[in-house]
Amino acid sequence: MRALDGLRLVAALMVAGYHYGGRDGDITKAWGNSPSLQFPTAHHWFTYGCLGVQIFFVISGFVICMSGWGRPLTAFFASRVSRLMPAYWTAVILVTAVFALPMVAYEAVSPSDGLLNMTLMQLPLGADRVLGVCWTLWAEIRFYALFALFVVLPGATRRRVVLFCAVWTMAAVMTDAADSRILDVVLMPQYAPFFIGGVGLYLVHRDRRDALGWGIAGVSLLLGQHYAVVDLWRPPSTEAFANRSAPVIILIVTLGFVAVAAIGVGLLNWMNWKWLTVAGALTYPFYLVHEHLGWVAVTVFHRELGIASGLTMALTTVSMLVLAWLIHRLVERPFTPKLRKVLLTQV
């Protein structure tokens, strides 16, 4: 499904645009001032790039349901660990090493927190993060755990998947109403609709006449746009970095669902270009390294070499894609199958 790989890259580039030009914070140090001054008009649009994460979650729901269907728990566990961890470990080591260089102006985390980051458990334990984007991986692995426990372990069937989606939706909404911290951590009400929507769209992929699959996706879209607006809408203010419009947020979330649905029912099968497979392979390592190492690249290109803002953003993005390609070729391709094989024989 090469179109799905292409959509993943689009979502990753949206997030990169947000990190480079759609927010303040450490990127301000890289540019020398606020990105709102570097991109007086475009920064208003870059600020919507964070919604690429919600699109990622919809894609993840679709893909995880597809990969877990008909697969035993051991194989599901091995596939997820071997897919996530080699590139993740490499990114943590790279960022830690670069930030430890004397000429780099960004502070590395403590040795203890750096080692803890290798487990992907730094967020629940309150440690400093090496990778800013790791919070999305923490959401992903909680989704994997729920799906593995309630669908993969007993065996994936349409009825079980529908029940899983219905129960999780209701439980997440009730968790939000109850304001329970522990249930909020487990059930993730603000992100659950996106994962669940992707699962529903996979049911549609299996049978485009599946009314329950369409219903799951539709309800998830309605809930998802609510959470996205609540979390990301910014009322007009002269003090804000940029103001996000609720209709634009709703539109982007809707387009994300529609794009996955179109891919699921085969409307984009004509996008069968081989380069999209490569693009999909680069997406995950690019997502991991682009933010923090992007700060360093922006500093070099813009402040040290004097390259204009727009070209700096383009060069930084291309540099991170090249680094992602190296991680894919030198780390993921050789070590992912080896790690999967080891896990399959040991678990």
Salt bridges, closest charged atoms under 4 A:
ASP5 OD1 - ARG8 NH1 3.60
ASP207 OD1 - ARG209 NE 3.42
ASP210 OD2 - ARG158 NE 2.78
GLU291 OE2 - HIS19 NE2 3.79
GLU291 OE2 - ARG23 NH1 3.93
GLU291 OE1 - HIS292 ND1 3.88
GLU332 OE2 - ARG83 NH1 3.02
GLU332 OE1 - HIS328 ND1 3.09
